[in-house]
Amino acid sequence: MTFAALFDTCFKMPEGSHRFQVGSIYCTVLTDGYCSYPTPWFFPNADPDRLAHDLEERRQPLESVLSPYTCMLIQTGRHVILVDTGAGESSPTAGAIVARLEMEGVRPKDVDTVILTHAHPDHIGGAVDSRGHPAFPNARYILSELECEFWTGAQAGLRNLPVPEEAKNRMAATARHCLDALRFRIEPVAPEIEIVPGVRALAAPGHTPGHLAILIASDGQKLLNIGDAAVHPLHLEHPEWENGFDLEAPRAMATRRELLERAVAEDMRVMAFHFPFPSVGRVAARPEGGWVWSPGW
């Protein structure tokens, strides 16, 4: 199956949002759609028998993974922040994030900050509208310096990714298109920086060179948005299993471990962009190793 044909099999997730508070900060997770990926793309080094057993146990298909795209709206009272923008026109079934926001009473011009955890199409595609203009006209767009440098360099080094060439070409083309359209709005940042009070960017490299996690903290409560540091709950139970979209798999797995250990140690809730909607929950260490995912707020 070609990459284009694969995307034709994608379907939109039913209308959905989920609102909660981290201390005094209001957060809403918003669905942008779903896509079906070949299972080996998500678990390239997994033991096939164990993987089949774990998927069957969860009543999930063996040949493909249905993966949500879930963005996060953060409202601090002074700032309206969107973390990731969905796939936009980079996927024929996406582009719902503006409608989702408007259902929450937020217009594109109300968003003052867009944080991009990284520049993969399903995270940056919705940052640019159909005319090639910034989709959120009054926003600054936050992206790590390393991520900007990687995708705008002479050649984004994707050759080691164990996915088809067509997929890699689409990733590079979408990133460059969006970053070019946003070139006067992008605010490259170093990691470990407070973006607005209560919202901090953390270095989370490996999935991409400049991949960011986002920490929200208010009134003693914390939520850690891990972006794509893990893209399926099985990556928690089996931390040695790679994600085929990780550019540097060993570094990505080390990052995953660091983030999850911190989430457990500091009693944080966790959000993961590709986890089953509403994509928020808790993690707990398992006696046999790894972590277990408990969804919900």
N, C-alpha and C positions, 0 to 999 in steps of 0.2 A: 504494500500500500504506500503510495506517495504521501509526502507530508501534507500537500494540499488536500488530497482525498481524506486523509485522517481528520483534518480540521472540518471537513464537510460533515463528519459524523458527530461533531460537537453539538451540544444542545444547551439552551439557556436554563439556568436554574429558576425555579419559581420565585416570584417576587418575594424579597425577604430582607429584613433588617433586624438587628437586635441591639437594644440600648441598655447601657449600664453605667455605673459611676466608679471611678478610681478616686477615692476621696471626694474632693470637690470638682473634679474634672469629669465632664460628661463624654462618654465614648459611644459610638455606634458602629457596629460592623455591618457592611453593606455587600450584598452579593453582586458580582458582575457577570457571572456565568459559570459554566462547567465545561471541561473538555476531557475527552477520552484519549489517553496515551497508551501506547503499547507497554505492557508491564515491564519488559526488560529495560526500558528507558529509565524507569524509576528505581529499579533494583538490579543493576547490571552484574553485581558480584554475589548476589544472594544464592544460597543453595536452593536449587529448583524444587526439590521435594519439600523442604521446610517452608519455602515461600508458598507453594501450592497448599500445604496444610494450613498455614496461617490465613490465607485468603479464603479458603473453604470454610474455616471455622467462623469467619466473619460474614459468611454468605456474600462474598464479593467475587466478581468474575475473575477468571485466571488469566485471560488473554489481554485485558486492558484495565487501566486504572482510571476511574472517574474522579477528576481532580477539580475542586472548586477554585474560583478566584474570589478572594474576599479582601476588600479594602477596609480601612478604618478611618472614621471621622472623629476628630478630637475637638472638643469645644471647651476652652478654658475660662470663658467669660470675656477675655480680651482678644483671644485668637481663635480662628477657625482653621483647622489643619486637616489635610487629607494625607493619609499615609498610603502610598501607591494609588494608581489610577485605573487599574484593570487593563484589559487588552486593547480597548478602543477598536479602531479599524484594522488592527493587525490580525484580528480573527473575525471571520464572517459572522460569528454568533455573539460577539461582545459589543461593547459600546454602551452599556447600560448605566454606567456610574453617574452620569449627570442626572438621569431620570431618578435614580435611587436617592441622590442628594436632594433633589427637588421634592421628593415625597417626604423628606425630613425637614422641609422648610428652608433648605439651604440652596441658594442660587450659585452658579459658577463664580459670579463676581464677588460673592461673600467670602470665598476661600482666600485667606491671605498667605497661607503657606502650604506648599505641597512637598512632602518628603518622599523621595524615591529610595527605597531600600537598595535597589540596583536597577540596571538598565535592560533587563530582559523584557521581551515584548509584552508579556502579560502584566507587567508592573508599570511600564512607561508608555505603552501604546495609547492609553486614554488621556495622556497629558497634552495631546495635540488634536485639534478638531479636524473635520473633513476638509477644511480650507488650508490646512497646514499652519494654523495659528495656535498659540497657547490656549488650551481649553479653559483655563482659569485665569482670566485676563489681569486680575489684580494681585496675583500670587507671586511670591518668590519660590523658586524651585530648588530644593535642597538635594544635593547629591554629593557623594564623597569625591574628593580630589582624585583619588586613585581610580575610581570608576569612570570619571570623565576622561582621564588620560588613557585608560585602556580602550574605550570604545571609539575615541576620536583619533587614536594613533593611526599610523600608516597601515597596520594590519592587526586586527583583533585576533589574538592567538587562540582559536577555538579548535584547532585540529585534533586535540586529544580527547574531545568530548565523544563518548560512544553513542552518538546519535547521527542520523543521516546528514549528508552534506547539505541537502536542501533545507533542513531545519537550522543548521548553523548559518547558512547564508541569510535566511530570513531573520534570524536573531541579530546579526550584524547590521543588516540593512535597516531594520526597524529602529535599532538604537541610534544609528547615525542620522536617520531622518528626523527622529524626535529631538535629539540633542542639537541638531542644526536649527530646527524651528524654535528651540528654547534658548538659543545661544546668548541672548541678551537678558534672559531671566534666570538662568542657572546661577546658583550661589554655591560654588564648590566649598566643601567644609572638610576639616580634619575630623577624624572620629573623636569620641569622648568629649563632645561639645554640647552644651545646653542650647537647644534651638529656640525654645521659649521657656519661661519658667514652668518647671514640672515635666518637660519633655526633652529627653536627651538622646543623642545618637551614640551608639556603641560600635566599635569595630567588630565585624563578624566575617572575616575573610575566608575564602575557600570556594564558596559557591561561585562568586566572581571576586576579582581582586579587591574591590572596594565595597563589597556587600556590607550593609549596615543592619544592626538591630536597633530597636527603639524602646527606650525605657520611659514609662510614665509613672510618676510618683507624686502622691498628694495625700496629706493627712495620715501618713503611716501605711497607706496602701500602695501596692506596686503592680504593674502589669508589664510584661516583657514581650514585645512583638518581635519574634525571631525571624520574620520574613521567610526566606527559603532555606534557613539553616537545617530544617527538616521539612520534607514535603509530604510525608505520610506518617501516621502514628506508628507504623512498623519500623520506621527509622529510629524511634525511641526504644522500642523493645529490642531491636537488633542494631545497636550503635555501630557495629562493624560493617553494616550494609551500606554501600555507596548509593548516591543519587547520580544518575547518568548525566545530569545537567551541572554537576559540580566541576568547575574548571580544575581545581586542585583538590582531589578527593581526600588525601590524608589531612590536609589543612582544614578542609570543611568538616571532617569528622571530629577533629580536635576542637574546632569552634563550637560545634554542636554540643559536645560534652561540657565545655566551659559554660555555655549559656544555660544548659539544663541544670548543671550542678549549682550554679548561682541562683536559678529560679527556686530550686528546692531549699537551699540554705537560707534564702531571704523570704521564703513563703510568698513568692510571687505567683500570680496567675500568668498564663502564657497565651499568646495568640500566634497562630501559624497560618500564613496566607492560603495554603493548599489543604489544610485539614478540613474535615467535614464541618459544614456550617452548623453553628455560628463561629466555628474556628477558634473559640476561646475555651480554656479549661485549666486544669492543674496537672502537674506531673509529680510522680512519686517514684523514688528509687525501688527497684525490684531486688529481692534477695539474690536472685540468680544473675543479676547484672542488667544494665539498661534501666529503662523507666517505663512506667505505665501511664497512659493518657486517660484522664477523666474529664469528659467534655462538660461544658456549662459554666455559668457564672454563679 
